[in-house]
Amino acid sequence: ILIDLILLSKPAYRHILYNSDCKNIWKIGCILILLEAYCFWTDAFRGITSISYRSHVNDPFLSEKGFYLSTVHFLTGFALLYGFIYIFTRLLHRSIPVVSGNGNSYPYMLLHGVILASIGKFLFIPIIIWRENSTETSMAIHIVLVLMYFVISLVQIHSVVSDCSRTRSCLIVLLAFIVKAYFLTRVSGLLQEFV
C-alpha cells in the first residue's frame, strides 16, 4: 500500500480512507504544519517567497515569536485550503455523498484526505538537512517539485472522496489554491505587523 500511495494510486487512497481506521491522522497533520512552519521560519523557503517572520533582533524570544507566527500562517493556510476545496466542491460538483461508505460524513473524509495528501510534504526534510550545501535555485526547484506532488496527490484524493472526475477535481483544487493564496497574502500582511 505504501508504494502505491507514493505512486499516487487512487485505489490505495481509497483503501486508506475507507478501509483503515485513521485515528491518529490529526497528529500527522499537526506534525506537517509544524514542519512547514519550521522550514518557513528558518528561511528554507526563501527561494520561492519573500515573506519572513524572522526577527533580525538578537533576542531569542523575538526569534521564537517568528516561529509561532509561521505556525499561525500555515495553520491558516491549511484551514483556507480545506474550506475553499469544500466550498468549490459544493458549488461545482452537486452530487456529493452526504455519508461515505464507511459511515463518516463528507467533510470528515475530505479533512482526512487533505491531511493524507499532505504527507508528501515530509519531502521538505532534505531542505532542512542540506540547506547549507544547496543553491537557492536547487532549493526552489525542490520546493516546487514537492508542492507539485502535493497538488497532484490532493487532486487524486479529492477525486476519490468526492467521487468526481480528475479534471473536475483538478479544477476545484487549483481554484482553491488560487483563492487560498490570495487570502493568505492578506493574512501574512497582518502577521507581518507582529514581527
C-alpha positions as CSV (number, residue, x, y, z in Angstrom):
1,I,0.0,0.0,0.0
2,L,2.8,2.5,0.9
3,I,4.4,2.1,-2.6
4,D,1.0,2.7,-4.2
5,L,0.5,5.8,-2.1
6,I,3.8,7.2,-3.2
7,L,2.8,6.4,-6.8
8,L,-0.5,8.3,-6.3
9,S,-2.7,5.3,-6.9
10,K,-6.4,6.0,-6.5
11,P,-7.2,2.5,-5.2
12,A,-4.5,3.0,-2.5
13,Y,-6.0,6.3,-1.4
14,R,-9.5,4.7,-1.4
15,H,-8.2,1.8,0.7
16,I,-6.6,4.0,3.3
17,L,-9.5,6.4,3.6
18,Y,-12.3,3.9,3.6
19,N,-10.9,0.6,5.0
20,S,-8.4,1.7,7.6
21,D,-9.1,3.2,11.0
22,C,-7.2,6.5,10.8
23,K,-7.5,7.6,14.4
24,N,-4.2,9.4,14.6
25,I,-4.2,11.2,11.3
26,W,-4.7,14.6,13.1
27,K,-1.3,14.1,14.7
28,I,0.3,13.7,11.3
29,G,-1.5,17.0,10.3
30,C,0.0,18.8,13.3
31,I,3.5,17.5,12.6
32,L,3.2,18.6,9.0
33,I,2.1,22.1,9.9
34,L,4.9,22.4,12.4
35,L,7.4,21.1,9.8
36,E,6.3,23.6,7.2
37,A,6.3,26.4,9.9
38,Y,9.9,25.4,10.9
39,C,11.0,25.4,7.2
40,F,9.4,28.8,6.7
41,W,10.8,30.2,10.0
42,T,14.4,29.1,9.1
43,D,14.1,30.8,5.7
44,A,14.3,27.5,3.9
45,F,11.6,28.7,1.6
46,R,13.3,32.0,0.7
47,G,13.8,30.9,-2.9
48,I,10.1,31.0,-3.6
49,T,8.7,33.6,-1.2
50,S,9.7,37.0,0.2
51,I,7.6,36.6,3.3
52,S,9.5,36.2,6.5
53,Y,8.5,36.3,10.1
54,R,12.1,36.1,11.4
55,S,13.1,38.9,13.6
56,H,16.6,40.3,13.0
57,V,16.9,41.5,16.6
58,N,19.3,39.3,18.5
59,D,16.7,38.3,21.1
60,P,15.8,34.6,21.4
61,F,12.2,35.4,22.5
62,L,11.6,37.6,19.4
63,S,13.1,34.9,17.2
64,E,10.8,32.3,18.8
65,K,7.8,34.6,18.1
66,G,8.6,34.3,14.4
67,F,8.1,30.5,14.6
68,Y,4.7,30.9,16.2
69,L,3.7,33.4,13.5
70,S,4.8,30.9,10.9
71,T,2.7,28.3,12.6
72,V,-0.3,30.5,12.5
73,H,0.4,31.3,8.8
74,F,0.5,27.6,7.8
75,L,-2.5,26.7,10.1
76,T,-4.5,29.4,8.4
77,G,-3.3,28.3,5.0
78,F,-4.4,24.7,5.8
79,A,-7.8,25.9,7.0
80,L,-8.3,28.1,4.0
81,L,-7.4,25.3,1.6
82,Y,-9.7,22.9,3.2
83,G,-12.5,25.4,3.4
84,F,-12.2,26.5,-0.2
85,I,-12.0,23.0,-1.5
86,Y,-15.2,22.2,0.4
87,I,-16.9,25.3,-0.9
88,F,-15.9,24.9,-4.5
89,T,-16.8,21.2,-4.4
90,R,-20.3,22.2,-3.2
91,L,-20.6,24.8,-5.9
92,L,-19.1,22.8,-8.9
93,H,-20.0,19.2,-8.0
94,R,-23.6,18.9,-7.0
95,S,-23.8,15.2,-6.2
96,I,-21.6,15.0,-3.1
97,P,-22.2,12.0,-0.9
98,V,-23.5,13.0,2.5
99,V,-22.2,9.9,4.2
100,S,-19.4,7.8,2.8
101,G,-19.3,4.0,2.6
102,N,-17.7,3.7,6.0
103,G,-20.3,5.9,7.7
104,N,-18.2,9.1,8.0
105,S,-19.5,12.4,6.7
106,Y,-18.1,14.0,3.6
107,P,-16.4,17.0,5.4
108,Y,-14.7,14.5,7.8
109,M,-13.5,12.3,4.9
110,L,-12.3,15.4,3.0
111,L,-10.4,16.6,6.0
112,H,-8.7,13.2,6.3
113,G,-8.0,13.3,2.6
114,V,-6.3,16.7,2.7
115,I,-4.1,15.6,5.6
116,L,-3.3,12.3,3.7
117,A,-2.4,14.3,0.6
118,S,-0.1,16.5,2.7
119,I,2.1,13.5,3.7
120,G,4.3,14.3,0.6
121,K,5.4,17.4,2.5
122,F,7.7,15.2,4.5
123,L,10.0,15.6,1.5
124,F,10.8,19.1,2.9
125,I,13.1,17.5,5.4
126,P,16.0,17.3,3.0
127,I,15.8,21.0,2.6
128,I,16.4,21.4,6.3
129,I,19.2,18.9,6.3
130,W,21.1,20.0,3.2
131,R,20.2,23.7,3.1
132,E,23.8,24.8,3.7
133,N,25.1,22.8,0.8
134,S,22.4,23.8,-1.7
135,T,22.0,26.7,-4.0
136,E,18.9,28.9,-4.0
137,T,17.9,27.6,-7.4
138,S,18.2,23.9,-6.4
139,M,16.2,24.6,-3.2
140,A,13.5,26.4,-5.2
141,I,13.3,23.5,-7.6
142,H,13.0,21.0,-4.8
143,I,10.2,23.1,-3.1
144,V,8.3,23.4,-6.4
145,L,8.5,19.7,-7.0
146,V,7.3,18.8,-3.5
147,L,4.4,21.3,-3.9
148,M,3.5,19.8,-7.4
149,Y,3.5,16.3,-5.8
150,F,1.2,17.7,-3.1
151,V,-1.2,19.2,-5.6
152,I,-1.3,16.0,-7.7
153,S,-1.9,14.0,-4.6
154,L,-4.7,16.4,-3.5
155,V,-6.4,16.1,-6.9
156,Q,-6.3,12.3,-6.6
157,I,-7.7,12.4,-3.0
158,H,-10.4,14.8,-4.0
159,S,-11.4,12.6,-6.9
160,V,-11.7,9.6,-4.5
161,V,-13.5,11.4,-1.7
162,S,-15.9,13.4,-3.9
163,D,-16.4,10.7,-6.5
164,C,-15.8,13.0,-9.4
165,S,-13.5,13.1,-12.5
166,R,-9.9,14.1,-12.2
167,T,-10.5,17.0,-14.5
168,R,-13.2,18.4,-12.2
169,S,-11.1,17.7,-9.1
170,C,-8.1,19.4,-10.7
171,L,-10.2,22.5,-11.4
172,I,-11.6,22.6,-7.9
173,V,-8.2,22.1,-6.3
174,L,-6.5,24.7,-8.5
175,L,-9.3,27.2,-7.8
176,A,-8.9,26.6,-4.1
177,F,-5.2,27.1,-4.3
178,I,-5.5,30.4,-6.1
179,V,-8.1,31.8,-3.7
180,K,-6.2,30.5,-0.7
181,A,-3.0,32.2,-2.0
182,Y,-4.9,35.5,-2.3
183,F,-6.3,35.4,1.2
184,L,-3.1,34.1,2.7
185,T,-1.1,37.0,1.3
186,R,-3.6,39.3,3.2
187,V,-3.2,37.2,6.4
188,S,0.6,37.3,6.1
189,G,0.4,41.1,5.7
190,L,-1.5,41.2,9.0
191,L,1.0,38.8,10.7
192,Q,4.0,41.0,9.5
193,E,2.8,43.7,11.8
194,F,3.5,41.5,14.8
195,V,7.2,40.9,13.9
